Amino acid sequence: MGMLDVLIIGAGPAGLAAAIYARRAGFETLVLEKAPMSGGQIVSTYEVDNYPGLPGIGGFDMGMKFREHAEAMGAQFAEGEVAKLHLAGELKEVVTEEKTYQARAVIIAAGATHAKLGVPGEEELTGKGVSYCATCDGAFFRNRVTAVVGGGDVAAEDAVFLARFCKKVYVIHRRDSLRAAEILQKKLFSLPNVELIWDTVVEKINGTEQVESILTLNKKTGFTKELAVDGVFIAVGILPQSEAFAGLVQTDEKGYFVAGEDCRTNIEGVFAAGDVRTKKLRQVVTAVADGANAVTSVQEYLLQKTNPQKN
């Protein structure tokens, strides 16, 4: 593989959309993904009901369709995790354990990952009743008792999904109202086997071989209570996958790359798209838009390098 025009790091919706647009622009394009499967977070989403024209599509199916489209356009794919980067100058180098890639422009679409509670028992019991993906692991808890921790869209979606086959679902939220979309809240509140526990945090997750219970603390009353549960689904936000770029590309205090709608970072020829950049709304539709915007900025950047007099 010779010199690339564009190297895209990450094969979620932003990276795959960028690959499609980059190939349409005629750029030699490679998508580098550390996971064995393309699609990013959506592959573990049971149902995507807010993407225009495709109501109710499964997240896995959507991820596969994005990947197929990019492949049909001629985008190349490689699996590997970024180990080292050389981003200064006109020639960018991205190094994995197996290979070094050279490209004229880099689009970072590394996405985000699930935030953790950071409480005793969480790490030890992950995969043994503690999960960050209800659609991945929910089926193991049929006719059992589960708890969802969080108050946003993902927490509400997880609880609605789990309520279909769990005997009981607790939703534990540290505030007295949810942040989830109104339509999700209405659906959640209508379910007879869902119980909301307000103003409460999880202090500890108990169990030996499997989750057995959780210790909760009501922040207003100070009372603690032990709840017997078989599974705990944690949905308390996401964290940007920006560690590999620490100190190289400017980030905000939360670790998101500082980049506007044009997806330009503080380094010439390096762009950030999708959940990993500073933005108000992180959804599939905004990630896809970022992919298109990033490639538009790449076009402008490469044209400027080819014809500097046009700058």
N, C-alpha and C positions, 0 to 999 in steps of 0.2 A: 504494500500500500504506500503510495507516494504522498506528496503534499496534499493536505486537505484544505478546502476553502473554509469549511465550518466544521468544528468539532462540538457536538452537543453533549453535555454531561447530564445524564438523567433521561429516562424513557417513560416519564409520566405524561399527562396530557400536554403540558407546556413543551416538553422536549419533542414529543411526537408531532405536534402541530408545527413546531419550528422545522422539523425534518421535512415535512410535506412542503412547507413554503420555501425552504432552502432549495429543495430539488426543483420546484417550479421555477425558481430563479436561475437554475442551471448550475448551482454550486455543488462541488464534490463534497459530500456530506457523510459524516459518521456519527452515530449515536452510541455513546459509551454508557453502559448501565451495570451497576454492581449486583443488582438482584437478578435471579435467573429468569424473571418474567417481566415483560413490559407492562405499563399501565399505571405504575405508582400506587397511590393510596386507593384509587377507585377499584382496583381488582378485588379488594376486600370489602367493597360496599355492596350490600345485597341488592339495592335498587336505587337508581338515579332518576328522580322524578322531576327535576327542574332543568334538564338540558333541553333546549327548544327542539321540538320535532320528534324527540325520542322519549316520550314519557314512560317511566317504568322500566327502562332498559336496565339489565343487570350490569353492575360495575365491571365484572370480569369480561362480559361480552363487549362492553364499550371499549375497554382497554385493548382487546384483541382487534376490534375494528380499526382503532387508531393505528395500531402497529401494522396491520395488513395494508392500510392506505399508504403509510410511509414506505413500506417495502415495495409496494406496487409502483411508487414514484421513483424507486431506485436508491433510496437511502440505505447505507450500510450500517450494520449493527455489530457491536463487540461487547463482550462481558468482561468487566474488570473494575477494580476499585482504584480511585486516584490515590497515588502514594506521594507524588511530588509534582510541583507545577513551576514552570518558568513562563511568566506572563508578560514580562517587560519586553519591549521591542516589538518589531513587526511580526516576528515569527514566534508563535506560542508553542510551548511544549507541555504535553500532559503525559505523565509517566505512571504506569501501573507496574505491578510486579512482573508482568509478562512482556510488556511492550512500551515503547515510547512513541507517542503520536505527535505529529507536527501539523499545525493549522494556522491559517492567516487570521482566523477569528474564533473565539470560543463563546458559546452560550451555556451558562450554568443554569440548569433546570433540575437541580438535585432534589427539589421537593422538601418535604418535612416529615417528621416522625412523631409518634405519640409521646406526649409528656407523661411523666410518672408522678405518682403521689409522693414517693420518697418515705414511705412508712415501713416499720418493721413487718417482715413477712412477705412484702410485695415481691422482692426479687427471688426469695427462696421458693415461693409458690407460683411463680410465673410458669404457665404451662401445666399447672396442677390445680387449676381453678381460677387463677388470676389471668385475665386476658385483656387485650387492647383492641380486639376485633370480634364483635358480637356475631357478625355474619360468618366469620371463619370458624368460631368455636361454639356458637350458641346451640347447635344441634346436639352437643354432648350433654345438655342440661334439660332435656325433655322431661316434663313432669317434676322438675326440681325447683328449688328456690334460688334466685339470683339477685344480685344487687348491681345497679349501674351508678357510677359515681360521676357527677357532672351535671351541668344545666344548660348546655348549648344544643345546637342542632344534632350533633353526633350522639350525644347522650340520649336525647329524646328519640331519635331514630333507632338507636340500639334497644331502648326499653320497649318501643312499639314492636320491634322485630321479636324480641325475646318473649313478649307477652303472648305471642301466637302459640307457643308450646310449653312455656314454663308454668309451673303451678302458681308461682308468686314472683313478682318483680318489685324490688324496692328501688326507688330513685332517690339517691342521697345528694343533696345540694347544699352548699355552704351559705347560700342566700335564701331570701324568702320569696323569690320569684325566679322563673326560668328565663334564660336568654334565647331560648329556641324560638323559631318562627311560629307565629300564631297558629298556623294550620297544623303544625306538629303538636303544639300544646293541646289543642282541642282534641286531637286524636288520642293523645296520651291520657288526658283527664277522663276520657270516655271509657277507658278500659277497666273492667271490674277487678282484675287481678294485679293492678299496678297501685303501689302505695308510695306517695311522695313524702319524704322526710326532709323538712326544711331546716335551714340554719345549722346544718350539721356537717361535720367532717369525719372522715375515717382516720382513726388513730393507730390502728393495728389490724393486721390480717392474721388470723389464727389458723393453725392446722399443722399436721405432721406430714403425712404423705399427700394430703389433699386439703383444700380450703374447707374449714369447718365452721368458722364464724368470723365476724368482724366486730371490732370495738369502735363505737361511735361516740362523738362528743358534740353535744348541742352547744353552739357558741354563745347563745343568749342565756341559757339557764345554767350552763356549766355541768349539766348532768351527763354521765356516761351510760352507755347501754350496749349490751352484747346482743348481736343479731345472729341467729343461726342461718347460714347461707351455704350453698354448695359451690357458687361461683361468683366472682367479682369482675365486672367489666368496667374498666377505667377509661373515661372519656373526658379528660380535663384539659384538652387543648393539644396543640402541636408545637414542635420545636424545629427550627430550620436546620437542614442538613448542610451546614456551612463550615464545619470543623476543619475540613481538609484545606480550606482557603483562608484560615485564620492568619491575620497579619498581612495578607496579600491584597485582598479586596475589601473595601470599606463596608462595615456593617453597622447597624444601629445597636443599641444597648441589649436588644433581645437576640441579636445574631442574624437578623435579616439583612440581606445586601441592600445598600442604599442605592436605589435605582427607581426612576420614574416610569411613566407610561412608555417611554422610548427604550426602556430596559438597559440603558447605558450605565455602567458602573464607573468608578473613578479611574479605572485602567482602560486606556485606549484599546479597542478591539476585543474587550471582554464585556459580555452582556449577561444580565440575570433575568430569568423568566419564571413565572409561576409562583408557587407557595413560598419559595425561598427569598423573594424580594419584598421590600417594603410596599405594602398596599393595604387598602381597607378591607377588601372582600377577597377571600380565598375560596374559590369554587372552580369546578371544571371549566365553566364557560369563561372565567377570567384568566385561567391558566392557558387555555387555547388562544385567547386573544393576545396574551403575552408572547406566545410562540410566534404569532404573525408579526407583532410589533418588533420583536427582537430581530427577526430576519430583515425587516424593512430597515432597521438601524444598521445591520450588518452590510446590507447593500450600499447604503450611503457611505459607510466607513471604507469599504473596499474600493468603491468608485473614487473616493477622495485619494486613496493611496495610489490608485492606478493613474488618475488624472489630477495631480495636486493643484494644477492651475485653476480647476473648477471650484476649489474650496473658497 
